Amino acid sequence: MKTRRELLMERLSNYRTVPGHGPDISRKSDDELEDYVKLLERMFEAAFKQDDDVGSDGI
């Protein structure tokens, strides 16, 4: 069975940051990592969500 941290690191592996500009995840607690992963997931979802208005080009 995987630990909480291993599961969080697995979820975090779906996202990339520019080298030297991301957080030092080795120093973060599990709670901080979970908050960071949730933030990335919400940002990704907001950036790529589908527009419900089919045919709309957003202009």
C-alpha positions in Angstrom: 0.0 0.0 0.0 1.3 3.4 -0.9 1.7 6.2 1.6 -0.1 9.5 1.4 3.0 11.2 0.3 3.6 8.6 -2.5 0.1 9.2 -3.8 0.5 13.0 -3.7 3.8 12.7 -5.6 2.2 10.5 -8.2 -0.6 13.1 -8.7 2.1 15.9 -8.8 4.0 14.0 -11.5 1.2 15.1 -14.0 2.4 18.7 -13.8 5.7 20.4 -14.7 7.3 23.6 -13.7 10.2 25.5 -15.2 13.4 24.2 -13.5 14.4 26.4 -10.6 11.0 28.2 -10.5 8.8 25.5 -8.9 8.5 24.9 -5.2 10.9 22.7 -3.3 8.5 19.8 -2.8 11.0 17.9 -0.7 10.6 20.5 2.0 6.8 20.6 1.9 4.7 18.7 4.4 2.0 16.3 3.1 -0.7 18.9 3.8 1.2 21.6 1.9 1.8 19.1 -1.0 -1.9 18.3 -1.1 -2.8 22.0 -1.2 -0.3 22.5 -4.0 -1.7 19.6 -6.1 -5.3 20.7 -5.6 -4.3 24.2 -6.8 -2.6 22.8 -9.9 -5.6 20.6 -10.6 -8.0 23.6 -10.3 -5.9 25.8 -12.5 -5.6 23.1 -15.2 -9.4 22.5 -15.1 -10.1 26.2 -15.4 -7.7 26.7 -18.2 -9.0 23.8 -20.3 -12.6 23.4 -19.4 -15.0 23.1 -22.4 -17.4 25.9 -23.2 -21.0 24.7 -22.9 -22.0 26.9 -25.8 -21.3 24.6 -28.8 -20.1 26.6 -31.8 -19.0 29.6 -29.7 -15.5 30.8 -30.6 -15.4 33.0 -27.5 -15.3 36.3 -29.5 
